[in-house]
Amino acid sequence: MQYLPHMSQPARPQSSDASDPPTPGTRRAAAQRLKMRRELSAAAMELFATKGYEATTVDEIAAAAGVARRTFFRHFRSKEEAIFPDHDDTLVRAEAVLDAAPPHENPLDTVCRGIKEVMRMYASAPAVSVARYRLTREVPTLREAEIASVARYERLFTRYLLGHFDEGAHREGDDDPLLAEVAASAVVTAHNHVLRRWLRAGAEGDVETQLDHAFEIVRETFGAGIGAGRAATGESAAPATVSREGEVLVAVARTDAPLDEVMRTIRKALKDQRR
């Protein structure tokens, strides 16, 4: 798979001061918001466990948390969302990992680092995570809400990998765009497999080590398959040729040549020129 080592991402709408560091006031507000969400979540999980999901109302959840109904809806759109209070913030942290990735890091490695933010969310409160896992196994509606939350991470990682894929390098029979999407799914699937196994075991064991092992399997699998479409074409022409005309180097590249390979050829020619 040919990835661009660095590609600027589409600009996202933001306020004029979005790049400013958070102030103590904004940090306090964020902490209070998360605290309220977790209190509502704890109340919801307790009621779901004692009364049952169907019999529990939003009014009861709000009352158990000591807040008004409108406060509940400022934080969650529905009662099934209430047992997942951290996903929004975790998605932001995962995206921040992608945005801050070193220019030359393999994007697949970046995605593996990004999804670790999700695992850390679960590992930060093992008892709560185990209770939530058991609850989602018993209530199909909650299970569907969990699946929807996981899908948001997969969409984020798929966009990231495709955003770093050099579409100009695409040729007939080249499956790299497909592999980019499948790779994102594989990272999420590996994470979910390790997470479920850890939760079924009562959150015992070093889950991050288990996750690293799963990611190694993903890297090995896609390391062997990525780029196979190009190898199958049988084309062996260099991505670019460089010739010297006086003090000038002239580079000629195929229009479908991967940018990183073209730049590597030019850098080598410049080094040879200086010897």
N, C-alpha and C positions, 0 to 999 in steps of 0.2 A: 504494500500500500504506500503510495507516495503522498506524504504529508508536507504541507508548507511549514517550515520551521517557525514562521511567525506570520500571522495574518491579522490585520486589524478587524475588529468585530463591528457589526452595525451599531451605530449610535443608538442608545436607549434614551427615551425622554427622561429628563431629570431636571430638578430645580437648579437655579444658578449657583446655589451653595452646596450641591450634592457632593462635591469633591472635598469640602471642608471636613476636617477631623471632627468626630462627635464631641459635643460639649458635655460637661457634667450633667447638665439638665436633660439632654437627649438620652444620655446613658441611664439616668434615673428613670425616665419615662419608659424606656424599653424594658428595664428590669421590672418595673411595676406592672407593665402590660403582661410580661411573661409570668409573673407571679400570679396575677389574676387568672390567666388562662389555665395555669396548673391547678389552682384552687377549684375552678369550675370543672376541670377534668377529673380531679379526685372525687368531687361530689357526684359527678355523673357515673364514674366507675363503681362507686359504692352503691348507688341506687340501682344501677343495672344488675349488680351482683345480688342484691337483696330483693328487689321488687320485680326484676326482669326488664329487659329493654323496652318491650312494647308497652308495658304498664307505666313506665316512667315518663313524665312530662317535662318540658323545658321549665315551666314554672316551679316544679319541684326541685330541679337541679339548681336553679337560681336561688331559691329559698334556702336550700341546704348550704350553699356557698355564702349566704348572707348578703345577696345583691338583688337588684331588681331585674325583671325579665328583659328590659331594654339593654341592661348591661351585658347580659348573656349574648344578645344578638350583635353587640358591638364587637364581640370576639369570635363568635361562631355563627355559621349560617343555619346549622341544624344540630340536633342532639347527637347524631352519630359522629359529627366532626369533633365533638367535645372531648373524646378520649385520645385525640391526636393533637395535643397543644403545641408541640415543638416542631412540627414539620415545616411550617412557614419559615421560621427562623433558620432551621437547618438547611433548607433549600437556598436561602440567601448565603449562608456560610459556604455551602458547596460551590455555588456560583462564584464566590469570591476566590476560592482556590483556583478555579479555572482562569479567572481574569488575571490573577497574579502569577500565573505559571511562567517559569523561565522560558525565554524564546526558543531555546534549543531542546527543551524536554519533549520526549515522545508524547504526543497527545494521549495515547492509551495509558501511559503512566500517570499523566495528569488526572485523567478520569478516575483511575484507581485511588489516587489520593483524595479526590473530591468526594467519592462515595464513603470514604472512611469517616467523614463528618456525620453521616447517617448512623453508622455503627456506634460512634462515640455517643450519640444522642441516646441510643438504647442502653449502652453500657454504663452511662452516668447514673442510671436509676434501675438497677437490675430487678428489684422486687416489683416495681411498677411495670416494667417491661414484660415480665413473666405473667403478671396478672392480666395485662392488656392482651397478651398473646392468647391466653386461655379464653378470655371473653370473646375475642374475635373468632375463635374456633367454634363457639357456641351460637353466635348471632350472625346469620348470613349478611344482614344489612351492614354490620360493622366490618365484616370481612370485605365487602365491596368497597366501603369507604377507604379501607387500608390499601386495597389494590389501586384505587384511584390516586392515592397519595404516592405510591411507588411509581406509578406511571409518570408523574411529574418529574421525578429524578431521571427516569430513562429518556424522556424528551429533552431534558437539559443536556445530558451527556451525548445524545445523538446529534443534537444541533452543534455541539462543540466539535465533535469528531468530523462531521461533514463540513463545518466551517474551516477546518484546517486541512481539508482534502483538496489537492490541486486538481480541480476539475479540468484544467487545460491539458492535463496529462492523460485524460481518458481516451481510450481507443476501443475499437470494436473488439468484443471478446474480453474486455477488461472488467473484472467484477469488483474493483476496489470500492466504488460507492456502496455496493451491497455489503461488502465486508465491513465498511465503516459503521453501518447501521447494526449489523449483527454483532460487531465487537462491543458496541455500547450495551446491547441487550445481554451479552455474555457477562460483562462486568456486573451489571445489576443482578443477573441470575446467580452468579457466584456469591455475591454479597448476601442475597436473600437465602440461599441454601445454608450458608454458614450461620446466619442469624437465626433461622428456624431451628437448626440443630442445637445451637447454644441455648435458645429459649426452652426447647423441649427437655434439655438436660438441667433445667432450673437455673440457668445463667451461671453454670460452673465452668471453669476452664479459662484459658487465655484466648479470648475470642479474636484479638487483633492478630496473634500469631497464626491462628487458623485462617483468618482472612487473607493474610499475606501468602499463605500456601495456595489458597484458591486462586489468587491473582497470578501466581507463577504459572499455574496450569493454563489460565487464559492467555498469558503472554506466550507460552510455549506453543499453544495451539494456533494462535493467530500469527505468530512469528513464522511458522512453517507455511501457512496458507496465504498470507497477505502478499500481494504482488504476483500470485501464481498466474493471473490472467495475462500479464505482460510476458512472463517466461514462456507461456504456451504459444505466443504469436511467432516465436522463432526469429524475431527481429533482433539483430545485434548491433545495429548502427549506433555510433556514439551520439549522445544527446546534443552535443555541440562540437564544432571544430574551431580552432583558433589559428589564425595565420598572422605573420608579422609583415607590416608594410612600413619600412623605415623605423621610426620611433613609436609607431602605432600598432596596437594589437587589434585585429578584427575578428570578432566572434560571430559565427553563423550557427543558429540553433534551429532544430525542428520546432514547429509551432506547438507540437504536442509534448515537447520535452519537459520533464519535471524541472521546476525552477531551481531546486537545490542541487540537482546534478549539473545544470548549466553553470551555476555559480561555482561549483567545485572545479569544473573544467577551466573556467577563467582564472580562478585563484592559482591553480597549478601552473597555468601558462605564465602568469605574472611572476611566480617564484622562479620558474625556469629561466625567464628573461633576465632576472637580476643576478643569476649565478655567473 
